[in-house]
Each structure stands twice: as structure tokens, then as C-alpha cells.
Amino acid sequence: MALVVPLSYIVHVVSAALWTGGVLYAVYAVLPAASTGDLSPAAFERSVDGLLQVTRWTGVALPLTGAYQLWLRYPLPRLFGTTAGHLVLGMAALWTVMNGLIELGVYRMCQAHGDPPGLGAYFTRGFAVGNDADVPTLAGVGRPYLLGAAALAALLLVDAALLAGGV
């Protein structure tokens, strides 16, 4: 039992770092290359699907570890009545919106490719566009969603730094 708490923090921080880093990398490196046509359809598909899979994996790991830590450290008066509690609630809200932006952006790219899957197929299949994809067009469709997610990722990092600093 003594290892569960540190393990939850390790999984939480590593997951958050992987996810925010992946989103920021996608916006910094993948989108510009895709927008100019420098990425092949296969490379773009791998990059976007990789981001989607990280988003989904962390979409399980972060809420589970975060809820456990919340249960241990934040009784309701502390959660709703302190700056640290408000930062935790803000983090959960930012995470939720960021997750939604990534999922929606990738889904819109699938729709723009002319193969709008149903939601069940989309969640099963992920991002698959094939070799005939118009990568610059797809990047343009996903760009606003991923830019929004990157801004939220930066805010999440600021929020985490404030929490780590004891605010």
C-alpha cells in the first residue's frame, strides 16, 4: 500500500508530460510540415494517430490517478475553498476540454477526408486516411483544434507548476 501513492504520482506526471509534450510537438513540428506538404500521408497518419492514442491512453490514466490523489488529499472544503483546490478543479476542466479538442479535431480530419466514420468505428479505428489523403487540407482542418489544445496544454503546465510550487 505504501507504494501505491508514489506510483500514482509517477503514472500521473509521466502521462501528463507525454500528453502535453505530444500535443505541443504536433503543433510545433507536425502541423507546419503537413501544411506545406512536406509530410507524406503515411507519416501524417502515423503522427496524428499516435497523438490520438496517447490522448486516449492518458484519458484513462490521468482521471484514475487524479481521482485517487484527489480522494487522498482534497476533502471537499479544501477542494472548493482553497487556491490549491481551485487549481486542481481548473486542471480537470482544462484536461477535459483539451481531450475534447483533440478528439474533435481528429474526427473532423476524418470527415474532411471523405470517410466520415460513425463514432463507434472512429473510436475503434482511430485516424486512418490512407495514401490518397490531401495532407495540407487535412492539416488545415485540424489546425484550429490542435492550436486550441496546445494553448490548453501550456495552461495545464502553468497550473501544475503552481500546484507543485505550493500555491
N, CA and C atoms as a LAMMPS dump frame, in Angstrom:
ITEM: TIMESTEP
0
ITEM: NUMBER OF ATOMS
501
ITEM: BOX BOUNDS ff ff ff
-5.0000000000000000e+02 5.0000000000000000e+02
-5.0000000000000000e+02 5.0000000000000000e+02
-5.0000000000000000e+02 5.0000000000000000e+02
ITEM: ATOMS id mol type element x y z
1 1 1 N 0.817 -1.196 0
2 1 2 C 0 0 0
3 1 3 C 0.863 1.263 0
4 2 1 N 2.035 1.159 0.619
5 2 2 C 2.913 2.331 0.704
6 2 3 C 3.425 2.757 -0.668
7 3 1 N 3.469 1.839 -1.614
8 3 2 C 3.96 2.176 -2.953
9 3 3 C 2.869 2.73 -3.862
10 4 1 N 1.611 2.576 -3.48
11 4 2 C 0.514 2.989 -4.351
12 4 3 C 0.508 4.501 -4.566
13 5 1 N 0.712 5.262 -3.512
14 5 2 C 0.672 6.727 -3.636
15 5 3 C 1.802 7.237 -4.532
16 6 1 N 3.066 6.858 -4.273
17 6 2 C 4.114 7.339 -5.184
18 6 3 C 3.913 6.843 -6.619
19 7 1 N 3.438 5.615 -6.767
20 7 2 C 3.19 5.088 -8.109
21 7 3 C 2.109 5.901 -8.818
22 8 1 N 1.072 6.299 -8.09
23 8 2 C 0.017 7.102 -8.717
24 8 3 C 0.572 8.448 -9.183
25 9 1 N 1.475 9.037 -8.402
26 9 2 C 2.087 10.302 -8.816
27 9 3 C 2.987 10.108 -10.03
28 10 1 N 3.737 9.024 -10.049
29 10 2 C 4.62 8.75 -11.191
30 10 3 C 3.806 8.571 -12.461
31 11 1 N 2.781 7.732 -12.406
32 11 2 C 1.937 7.499 -13.589
33 11 3 C 1.273 8.805 -14.02
34 12 1 N 0.799 9.579 -13.061
35 12 2 C 0.108 10.834 -13.368
36 12 3 C 1.041 11.829 -14.064
37 13 1 N 2.216 12.033 -13.498
38 13 2 C 3.14 13.03 -14.049
39 13 3 C 3.712 12.576 -15.394
40 14 1 N 4.077 11.309 -15.506
41 14 2 C 4.615 10.814 -16.779
42 14 3 C 3.543 10.883 -17.867
43 15 1 N 2.321 10.508 -17.539
44 15 2 C 1.224 10.583 -18.512
45 15 3 C 0.982 12.023 -18.948
46 16 1 N 0.938 12.93 -17.989
47 16 2 C 0.703 14.339 -18.314
48 16 3 C 1.838 14.906 -19.167
49 17 1 N 3.068 14.531 -18.849
50 17 2 C 4.213 15.012 -19.632
51 17 3 C 4.17 14.473 -21.058
52 18 1 N 3.858 13.196 -21.191
53 18 2 C 3.766 12.588 -22.522
54 18 3 C 2.673 13.259 -23.343
55 19 1 N 1.544 13.489 -22.723
56 19 2 C 0.41 14.055 -23.446
57 19 3 C 0.641 15.514 -23.825
58 20 1 N 1.02 16.345 -22.86
59 20 2 C 1.237 17.751 -23.198
60 20 3 C 2.393 17.891 -24.188
61 21 1 N 3.431 17.102 -24.003
62 21 2 C 4.546 17.133 -24.95
63 21 3 C 4.126 16.709 -26.343
64 22 1 N 3.294 15.681 -26.426
65 22 2 C 2.808 15.215 -27.722
66 22 3 C 1.98 16.263 -28.44
67 23 1 N 1.12 16.939 -27.705
68 23 2 C 0.285 17.985 -28.304
69 23 3 C 1.151 19.147 -28.774
70 24 1 N 2.069 19.574 -27.933
71 24 2 C 2.93 20.694 -28.312
72 24 3 C 3.825 20.334 -29.497
73 25 1 N 4.318 19.097 -29.542
74 25 2 C 5.127 18.657 -30.678
75 25 3 C 4.289 18.621 -31.959
76 26 1 N 3.063 18.141 -31.847
77 26 2 C 2.192 18.079 -33.027
78 26 3 C 1.982 19.47 -33.61
79 27 1 N 1.796 20.458 -32.752
80 27 2 C 1.569 21.823 -33.228
81 27 3 C 2.865 22.465 -33.718
82 28 1 N 3.971 22.179 -33.054
83 28 2 C 5.247 22.801 -33.399
84 28 3 C 5.885 22.176 -34.643
85 29 1 N 5.798 20.861 -34.783
86 29 2 C 6.534 20.187 -35.854
87 29 3 C 5.637 19.533 -36.903
88 30 1 N 4.61 18.828 -36.467
89 30 2 C 3.806 18.05 -37.417
90 30 3 C 2.917 18.949 -38.27
91 31 1 N 2.158 19.843 -37.642
92 31 2 C 1.249 20.694 -38.42
93 31 3 C 1.961 21.557 -39.455
94 32 1 N 3.06 22.236 -39.114
95 32 2 C 3.732 23.032 -40.147
96 32 3 C 4.234 22.186 -41.323
97 33 1 N 4.81 21.033 -41.026
98 33 2 C 5.301 20.171 -42.108
99 33 3 C 4.146 19.639 -42.942
100 34 1 N 3.054 19.305 -42.283
101 34 2 C 1.888 18.795 -43.015
102 34 3 C 1.253 19.895 -43.855
103 35 1 N 1.22 21.11 -43.342
104 35 2 C 0.592 22.226 -44.057
105 35 3 C 1.319 22.575 -45.349
106 36 1 N 2.621 22.364 -45.378
107 36 2 C 3.394 22.671 -46.586
108 36 3 C 3.538 21.466 -47.508
109 37 1 N 2.982 20.343 -47.111
110 37 2 C 3.068 19.142 -47.931
111 37 3 C 4.358 18.375 -47.754
112 38 1 N 5.135 18.7 -46.738
113 38 2 C 6.404 18.014 -46.5
114 38 3 C 6.241 16.652 -45.834
115 39 1 N 5.047 16.344 -45.352
116 39 2 C 4.787 15.032 -44.744
117 39 3 C 3.985 14.177 -45.713
118 40 1 N 4.391 12.951 -45.846
119 40 2 C 3.616 12.024 -46.67
120 40 3 C 2.32 11.692 -45.941
121 41 1 N 1.317 11.202 -46.659
122 41 2 C 0.083 10.793 -45.984
123 41 3 C 0.332 9.744 -44.897
124 42 1 N 1.245 8.812 -45.156
125 42 2 C 1.524 7.766 -44.16
126 42 3 C 2.155 8.356 -42.901
127 43 1 N 3.096 9.289 -43.073
128 43 2 C 3.744 9.913 -41.909
129 43 3 C 2.749 10.766 -41.129
130 44 1 N 1.887 11.482 -41.843
131 44 2 C 0.869 12.298 -41.177
132 44 3 C -0.109 11.409 -40.411
133 45 1 N -0.522 10.333 -41.04
134 45 2 C -1.439 9.396 -40.385
135 45 3 C -0.818 8.828 -39.111
136 46 1 N 0.448 8.4 -39.194
137 46 2 C 1.132 7.857 -38.001
138 46 3 C 1.242 8.899 -36.893
139 47 1 N 1.58 10.126 -37.268
140 47 2 C 1.741 11.188 -36.273
141 47 3 C 0.424 11.52 -35.583
142 48 1 N -0.622 11.706 -36.362
143 48 2 C -1.919 12.069 -35.784
144 48 3 C -2.501 10.899 -35.003
145 49 1 N -2.385 9.695 -35.541
146 49 2 C -2.912 8.544 -34.81
147 49 3 C -2.13 8.315 -33.519
148 50 1 N -0.823 8.565 -33.544
149 50 2 C -0.028 8.453 -32.317
150 50 3 C -0.497 9.439 -31.259
151 51 1 N -0.759 10.681 -31.666
152 51 2 C -1.285 11.674 -30.73
153 51 3 C -2.643 11.235 -30.196
154 52 1 N -3.467 10.698 -31.072
155 52 2 C -4.794 10.234 -30.664
156 52 3 C -4.694 9.089 -29.661
157 53 1 N -3.786 8.16 -29.897
158 53 2 C -3.637 7.03 -28.971
159 53 3 C -3.092 7.487 -27.617
160 54 1 N -2.15 8.425 -27.624
161 54 2 C -1.643 8.972 -26.358
162 54 3 C -2.77 9.697 -25.625
163 55 1 N -3.576 10.45 -26.362
164 55 2 C -4.714 11.149 -25.754
165 55 3 C -5.66 10.161 -25.095
166 56 1 N -5.934 9.079 -25.761
167 56 2 C -6.868 8.091 -25.206
168 56 3 C -6.264 7.345 -24.025
169 57 1 N -4.997 6.989 -24.111
170 57 2 C -4.354 6.291 -23.001
171 57 3 C -4.31 7.188 -21.772
172 58 1 N -3.915 8.436 -21.972
173 58 2 C -3.865 9.347 -20.83
174 58 3 C -5.264 9.734 -20.374
175 59 1 N -6.236 9.594 -21.269
176 59 2 C -7.624 9.827 -20.896
177 59 3 C -8.145 8.814 -19.899
178 60 1 N -7.438 7.733 -19.727
179 60 2 C -7.754 6.749 -18.688
180 60 3 C -6.826 6.957 -17.488
181 61 1 N -5.535 7.073 -17.754
182 61 2 C -4.548 7.15 -16.663
183 61 3 C -4.703 8.41 -15.816
184 62 1 N -4.881 9.565 -16.456
185 62 2 C -4.945 10.811 -15.691
186 62 3 C -6.178 10.907 -14.792
187 63 1 N -7.373 10.582 -15.276
188 63 2 C -8.519 10.649 -14.359
189 63 3 C -8.436 9.638 -13.217
190 64 1 N -7.933 8.443 -13.504
191 64 2 C -7.841 7.444 -12.431
192 64 3 C -6.845 7.861 -11.359
193 65 1 N -5.655 8.245 -11.776
194 65 2 C -4.652 8.645 -10.786
195 65 3 C -5.03 9.971 -10.131
196 66 1 N -5.597 10.88 -10.917
197 66 2 C -6.021 12.16 -10.352
198 66 3 C -7.139 11.999 -9.335
199 67 1 N -8.105 11.127 -9.631
200 67 2 C -9.201 10.888 -8.681
201 67 3 C -8.674 10.265 -7.393
202 68 1 N -7.716 9.365 -7.521
203 68 2 C -7.123 8.746 -6.333
204 68 3 C -6.41 9.797 -5.481
205 69 1 N -5.636 10.649 -6.127
206 69 2 C -4.928 11.696 -5.393
207 69 3 C -5.905 12.706 -4.794
208 70 1 N -6.954 13.006 -5.526
209 70 2 C -7.99 13.907 -5.028
210 70 3 C -8.639 13.336 -3.773
211 71 1 N -8.949 12.076 -3.795
212 71 2 C -9.569 11.387 -2.663
213 71 3 C -8.652 11.433 -1.441
214 72 1 N -7.35 11.273 -1.674
215 72 2 C -6.397 11.281 -0.562
216 72 3 C -6.134 12.674 0.012
217 73 1 N -6.051 13.667 -0.854
218 73 2 C -5.517 14.964 -0.428
219 73 3 C -6.514 16.109 -0.366
220 74 1 N -7.679 15.962 -0.97
221 74 2 C -8.582 17.105 -1.085
222 74 3 C -9.993 16.789 -0.594
223 75 1 N -10.224 16.901 0.715
224 75 2 C -11.61 16.833 1.168
225 75 3 C -12.375 18.024 0.566
226 76 1 N -13.676 17.933 0.5
227 76 2 C -14.473 18.954 -0.189
228 76 3 C -14.187 20.385 0.268
229 77 1 N -14.046 20.662 1.568
230 77 2 C -13.742 22.052 1.938
231 77 3 C -12.409 22.547 1.356
232 78 1 N -11.419 21.667 1.282
233 78 2 C -10.127 22.065 0.704
234 78 3 C -10.244 22.208 -0.812
235 79 1 N -11.011 21.319 -1.439
236 79 2 C -11.155 21.352 -2.895
237 79 3 C -11.853 22.631 -3.348
238 80 1 N -12.916 23.001 -2.656
239 80 2 C -13.705 24.155 -3.081
240 80 3 C -13.356 25.45 -2.354
241 81 1 N -12.511 25.368 -1.327
242 81 2 C -12.26 26.544 -0.521
243 81 3 C -10.836 27.04 -0.479
244 82 1 N -9.947 26.437 -1.275
245 82 2 C -8.553 26.881 -1.27
246 82 3 C -8.068 27.127 -2.689
247 83 1 N -7.005 27.881 -2.796
248 83 2 C -6.41 28.133 -4.116
249 83 3 C -5.929 26.831 -4.744
250 84 1 N -5.306 25.975 -3.951
251 84 2 C -4.832 24.692 -4.484
252 84 3 C -6.005 23.861 -4.992
253 85 1 N -7.097 23.847 -4.263
254 85 2 C -8.28 23.113 -4.707
255 85 3 C -8.828 23.669 -6.008
256 86 1 N -8.844 24.995 -6.121
257 86 2 C -9.316 25.616 -7.361
258 86 3 C -8.388 25.283 -8.531
259 87 1 N -7.091 25.219 -8.26
260 87 2 C -6.147 24.831 -9.315
261 87 3 C -6.389 23.391 -9.762
262 88 1 N -6.7 22.514 -8.821
263 88 2 C -6.999 21.12 -9.161
264 88 3 C -8.266 21.05 -10.012
265 89 1 N -9.303 21.774 -9.617
266 89 2 C -10.537 21.797 -10.409
267 89 3 C -10.284 22.394 -11.794
268 90 1 N -9.457 23.445 -11.841
269 90 2 C -9.1 24.037 -13.129
270 90 3 C -8.345 23.063 -14.01
271 91 1 N -7.464 22.288 -13.398
272 91 2 C -6.707 21.287 -14.15
273 91 3 C -7.651 20.252 -14.765
274 92 1 N -8.619 19.804 -13.991
275 92 2 C -9.579 18.822 -14.506
276 92 3 C -10.388 19.413 -15.661
277 93 1 N -10.784 20.669 -15.536
278 93 2 C -11.545 21.316 -16.605
279 93 3 C -10.687 21.485 -17.861
280 94 1 N -9.454 21.952 -17.69
281 94 2 C -8.555 22.116 -18.838
282 94 3 C -8.305 20.786 -19.527
283 95 1 N -8.087 19.739 -18.741
284 95 2 C -7.841 18.411 -19.297
285 95 3 C -9.037 17.95 -20.119
286 96 1 N -10.236 18.146 -19.59
287 96 2 C -11.445 17.695 -20.28
288 96 3 C -11.605 18.4 -21.624
289 97 1 N -11.437 19.711 -21.634
290 97 2 C -11.594 20.471 -22.877
291 97 3 C -10.481 20.125 -23.861
292 98 1 N -9.258 19.976 -23.378
293 98 2 C -8.132 19.624 -24.242
294 98 3 C -8.369 18.27 -24.904
295 99 1 N -8.823 17.313 -24.132
296 99 2 C -9.123 15.99 -24.665
297 99 3 C -10.189 16.091 -25.749
298 100 1 N -11.239 16.847 -25.472
299 100 2 C -12.317 17.016 -26.445
300 100 3 C -11.849 17.684 -27.721
301 101 1 N -10.987 18.692 -27.605
302 101 2 C -10.481 19.375 -28.799
303 101 3 C -9.677 18.431 -29.686
304 102 1 N -8.854 17.605 -29.084
305 102 2 C -8.054 16.67 -29.882
306 102 3 C -8.957 15.66 -30.574
307 103 1 N -9.867 15.064 -29.826
308 103 2 C -10.782 14.082 -30.423
309 103 3 C -11.6 14.714 -31.546
310 104 1 N -12.129 15.904 -31.303
311 104 2 C -12.953 16.568 -32.309
312 104 3 C -12.129 16.956 -33.533
313 105 1 N -10.925 17.465 -33.316
314 105 2 C -10.073 17.839 -34.442
315 105 3 C -9.717 16.656 -35.323
316 106 1 N -9.379 15.536 -34.703
317 106 2 C -9.034 14.344 -35.483
318 106 3 C -10.274 13.807 -36.191
319 107 1 N -11.403 13.827 -35.52
320 107 2 C -12.649 13.366 -36.153
321 107 3 C -13.002 14.25 -37.348
322 108 1 N -12.832 15.559 -37.205
323 108 2 C -13.11 16.479 -38.326
324 108 3 C -12.159 16.203 -39.501
325 109 1 N -10.913 15.846 -39.21
326 109 2 C -9.993 15.494 -40.294
327 109 3 C -10.47 14.233 -41.004
328 110 1 N -10.976 13.271 -40.254
329 110 2 C -11.531 12.057 -40.88
330 110 3 C -12.708 12.419 -41.775
331 111 1 N -13.566 13.312 -41.301
332 111 2 C -14.712 13.743 -42.102
333 111 3 C -14.256 14.469 -43.364
334 112 1 N -13.26 15.329 -43.237
335 112 2 C -12.773 16.094 -44.381
336 112 3 C -12.147 15.196 -45.434
337 113 1 N -11.645 14.056 -45.015
338 113 2 C -11.047 13.108 -45.957
339 113 3 C -12.119 12.429 -46.805
340 114 1 N -13.37 12.588 -46.427
341 114 2 C -14.452 11.985 -47.198
342 114 3 C -14.861 10.629 -46.683
343 115 1 N -14.332 10.253 -45.556
344 115 2 C -14.669 8.96 -44.965
345 115 3 C -15.131 9.188 -43.527
346 116 1 N -16.306 9.815 -43.375
347 116 2 C -16.738 10.098 -42.009
348 116 3 C -17.224 8.829 -41.314
349 117 1 N -16.417 8.284 -40.434
350 117 2 C -16.846 7.07 -39.745
351 117 3 C -17.885 7.405 -38.683
352 118 1 N -18.712 6.431 -38.357
353 118 2 C -19.567 6.6 -37.195
354 118 3 C -18.682 6.668 -35.967
355 119 1 N -19.227 7.154 -34.873
356 119 2 C -18.398 7.313 -33.681
357 119 3 C -17.826 5.991 -33.199
358 120 1 N -18.602 4.91 -33.292
359 120 2 C -18.09 3.602 -32.866
360 120 3 C -16.893 3.178 -33.694
361 121 1 N -17.003 3.321 -35.019
362 121 2 C -15.891 2.966 -35.902
363 121 3 C -14.705 3.897 -35.673
364 122 1 N -14.99 5.172 -35.442
365 122 2 C -13.913 6.137 -35.203
366 122 3 C -13.114 5.759 -33.964
367 123 1 N -13.808 5.41 -32.881
368 123 2 C -13.097 5.064 -31.649
369 123 3 C -12.356 3.742 -31.777
370 124 1 N -12.837 2.865 -32.624
371 124 2 C -12.166 1.586 -32.831
372 124 3 C -10.982 1.734 -33.781
373 125 1 N -11.2 2.461 -34.861
374 125 2 C -10.214 2.544 -35.933
375 125 3 C -9.149 3.604 -35.698
376 126 1 N -9.512 4.703 -35.069
377 126 2 C -8.554 5.787 -34.9
378 126 3 C -8.448 6.626 -36.161
379 127 1 N -7.286 7.169 -36.413
380 127 2 C -7.072 8.047 -37.558
381 127 3 C -6.431 7.245 -38.678
382 128 1 N -7.22 6.931 -39.686
383 128 2 C -6.724 6.172 -40.836
384 128 3 C -7.241 6.855 -42.095
385 129 1 N -6.338 7.42 -42.873
386 129 2 C -6.764 8.133 -44.073
387 129 3 C -6.216 7.534 -45.36
388 130 1 N -5.202 6.72 -45.292
389 130 2 C -4.669 6.091 -46.495
390 130 3 C -3.715 6.991 -47.257
391 131 1 N -3.195 6.45 -48.355
392 131 2 C -2.154 7.139 -49.121
393 131 3 C -2.671 8.198 -50.08
394 132 1 N -3.987 8.298 -50.227
395 132 2 C -4.531 9.292 -51.153
396 132 3 C -4.954 10.579 -50.442
397 133 1 N -4.589 10.737 -49.198
398 133 2 C -5.024 11.889 -48.408
399 133 3 C -4.357 13.181 -48.873
400 134 1 N -5.123 14.253 -48.874
401 134 2 C -4.602 15.593 -49.142
402 134 3 C -4.138 16.162 -47.798
403 135 1 N -2.882 15.929 -47.487
404 135 2 C -2.347 16.243 -46.159
405 135 3 C -2.468 17.731 -45.812
406 136 1 N -2.111 18.667 -46.7
407 136 2 C -2.258 20.08 -46.324
408 136 3 C -3.702 20.467 -45.976
409 137 1 N -4.656 19.932 -46.711
410 137 2 C -6.062 20.225 -46.411
411 137 3 C -6.458 19.661 -45.058
412 138 1 N -6.072 18.415 -44.801
413 138 2 C -6.406 17.803 -43.513
414 138 3 C -5.746 18.553 -42.359
415 139 1 N -4.5 18.974 -42.553
416 139 2 C -3.813 19.741 -41.51
417 139 3 C -4.536 21.059 -41.252
418 140 1 N -5.032 21.676 -42.31
419 140 2 C -5.784 22.924 -42.15
420 140 3 C -7.077 22.725 -41.376
421 141 1 N -7.723 21.593 -41.591
422 141 2 C -8.964 21.289 -40.866
423 141 3 C -8.676 21.065 -39.384
424 142 1 N -7.619 20.334 -39.078
425 142 2 C -7.3 20.022 -37.691
426 142 3 C -6.583 21.134 -36.942
427 143 1 N -6.016 22.065 -37.683
428 143 2 C -5.181 23.117 -37.082
429 143 3 C -5.86 23.889 -35.947
430 144 1 N -7.065 24.436 -36.118
431 144 2 C -7.639 25.232 -35.02
432 144 3 C -7.86 24.417 -33.744
433 145 1 N -8.228 23.166 -33.908
434 145 2 C -8.467 22.304 -32.743
435 145 3 C -7.157 22.006 -32.014
436 146 1 N -6.124 21.693 -32.787
437 146 2 C -4.836 21.369 -32.172
438 146 3 C -4.157 22.608 -31.588
439 147 1 N -4.342 23.765 -32.224
440 147 2 C -3.807 25.001 -31.639
441 147 3 C -4.488 25.306 -30.304
442 148 1 N -5.793 25.116 -30.262
443 148 2 C -6.514 25.302 -29.004
444 148 3 C -6.033 24.331 -27.943
445 149 1 N -5.825 23.077 -28.342
446 149 2 C -5.33 22.07 -27.398
447 149 3 C -3.928 22.427 -26.906
448 150 1 N -3.091 22.978 -27.792
449 150 2 C -1.734 23.365 -27.384
450 150 3 C -1.774 24.516 -26.38
451 151 1 N -2.666 25.474 -26.592
452 151 2 C -2.805 26.569 -25.626
453 151 3 C -3.239 26.024 -24.268
454 152 1 N -4.164 25.079 -24.278
455 152 2 C -4.607 24.47 -23.02
456 152 3 C -3.493 23.645 -22.386
457 153 1 N -2.667 22.998 -23.209
458 153 2 C -1.53 22.238 -22.672
459 153 3 C -0.577 23.172 -21.932
460 154 1 N -0.322 24.336 -22.512
461 154 2 C 0.551 25.308 -21.842
462 154 3 C -0.076 25.768 -20.523
463 155 1 N -1.381 26.01 -20.534
464 155 2 C -2.064 26.402 -19.289
465 155 3 C -2.027 25.285 -18.25
466 156 1 N -2.147 24.048 -18.711
467 156 2 C -2.043 22.913 -17.786
468 156 3 C -0.67 22.862 -17.133
469 157 1 N 0.365 23.129 -17.902
470 157 2 C 1.718 23.127 -17.339
471 157 3 C 1.894 24.25 -16.319
472 158 1 N 1.324 25.415 -16.6
473 158 2 C 1.376 26.518 -15.635
474 158 3 C 0.619 26.131 -14.368
475 159 1 N -0.556 25.553 -14.535
476 159 2 C -1.365 25.102 -13.399
477 159 3 C -0.58 24.097 -12.553
478 160 1 N 0.046 23.128 -13.218
479 160 2 C 0.826 22.109 -12.497
480 160 3 C 2.01 22.737 -11.762
481 161 1 N 2.653 23.715 -12.387
482 161 2 C 3.784 24.384 -11.736
483 161 3 C 3.323 25.138 -10.489
484 162 1 N 2.175 25.78 -10.577
485 162 2 C 1.64 26.484 -9.409
486 162 3 C 1.319 25.507 -8.281
487 163 1 N 0.728 24.372 -8.634
488 163 2 C 0.44 23.355 -7.615
489 163 3 C 1.725 22.806 -7.004
490 164 1 N 2.706 22.524 -7.858
491 164 2 C 3.976 21.984 -7.362
492 164 3 C 4.705 22.998 -6.488
493 165 1 N 4.514 24.279 -6.785
494 165 2 C 5.157 25.324 -6.003
495 165 3 C 4.455 25.633 -4.693
496 166 1 N 3.349 24.961 -4.454
497 166 2 C 2.666 25.134 -3.181
498 166 3 C 1.724 26.315 -3.105
499 167 1 N 1.274 26.808 -4.239
500 167 2 C 0.329 27.938 -4.234
501 167 3 C -0.996 27.487 -3.671
